Amino acid sequence: MLQLFSTPSLVGLDISSTSVKLLELSRSNGRYRIESYAVEPIAPGAVAEKTIADVESVGAAIRQAVRRSRTRAKFAAVAVAGSAVITKIITLPASLSDDDMATQIELEADQYIPYPLEEVNLDFEVIGPSEKDPASVDVLLAASRSENVDTRAAAVELGGLTAKVVDVEAYAAERAVALMAGQMKGLEADRIIAVFDIGATMTSMTVLDHLKIVYTREQGFGGKQLTEEIQNRYGLSYEDAGRAKRQGGLPENYEAEVLTPFKQAMAQQIARSLQFFFSSSHYNSVDHILLAGGNALIPGIAKLIEAEIGATTSIANPFVGMSMAARINAQALTSDAPSLLVACGLALRGFDPP
C-alpha cells in the first residue's frame, strides 16, 4: 500500500550573515525526505555578527527563498545565535505542572537574567530527573533579548511566513547531529563530538557528549577572511573575489600562497578553541570533529585538521539516509549540505509532538 509522506507546514529557516537557508522535510515510517530547499544571498551588511541590522533586506531574501524553493509552508522555525542567549539549568520539584513550573520560573528568573524581564523572551524545557534529588527535575532555562526574537519574526513575516518556533542555533545543530548519529562514521552516540560550523564571519563550536551539548563557543573567524585575501592579492572587487573563490579561475599561485595559509589558519583556530574547551572543563580530548558551514567544503580541509589535531574529522551531511523529492537538484544539495546543518535541525522541529 502506498504510504504518503506527512509534511508539517513548517520550514527550517537559518539566517546567517551572508544568506538565508530554507529547508522543508517530510517523514514517512520514520524516514525523512527533502521536499524543498533554497539558499538565497542577503545584501551585505543586512546581518552583522548574527544580529539583523536591515529587516527589509532579510525579509526580501526570505521571500525570494520561499519563491525559489516552491514550498507551500506557511510557518517557519528560526534560531538566534548562542551568544544572544542566556541559558541556565535550574532544579524544580517534579510534582509541578507545566503551568505551575512556568509561574515558578517567572518568579525566580530575575536571579538568572541580567536584563529587565519585560525586555526578554523566556522559555524552558524539562531535561529530566535531577541526579541530586529524585523528587526534582532539571530544567533548562533560556532567555534572549526581545529585540533578537522580534527582528527575526518581523523578517520572516516580510518574507511571507510566520515564525512559529524560535530556537537556539546550537540546539538546532544538536538535533541534526543526533539524526546523523549511526548514519555517519564517527558520530556514534557514545562519542564526544566537536562540531565546528565555519561561516562567513563567525565560527560556532558545539561539543556534544552522548549527543547532548556540554559546551558552546563563538569566535570571529570565517570565510570572509579568505575572500578579502583574494580581493587584496588579485585586485578584485569583493563580489568578484567571492565568485572566484567558489567557481575557480584564479592564478596558479592561489592554492600555495592564499588557500593553504587560510586552511592552516582554520586548523589553528580549531586547535585553539579545543584547548580553550579542555582548559575550562574536565574533558581532555574529543573523539571526532565534524565540520559544517560553507568552508567545510574547502578541498583537503578535513584531512589537514585530522592530521594537525589527531582526531578523526568529517564533513557534515545531515541528509545521509534521506530521500528527496524529484524537484531537488541533488548535485546542488550535496554542495550545500554542510551549510544546512542548522536549517535541518530547525526543520526537524516540525515533527515535535504538539
Salt bridges, closest charged atoms under 4 A:
GLU35 OE2 - ARG33 NE 2.75
GLU40 OE1 - ARG68 NH1 2.92
GLU119 OE1 - ARG145 NH2 3.40
ASP167 OD2 - ARG175 NH2 2.90
ASP167 OD2 - ARG349 NH1 3.00
GLU169 OE1 - LYS50 NZ 2.84
GLU188 OE1 - ARG191 NH2 3.75
ASP209 OD1 - HIS210 ND1 2.80
GLU228 OE2 - LYS224 NZ 3.98
GLU229 OE2 - ARG233 NH2 3.42
ASP240 OD1 - ARG243 NH1 2.62
GLU257 OE1 - ARG233 NH1 2.81
ASP352 OD2 - ARG349 NE 2.67
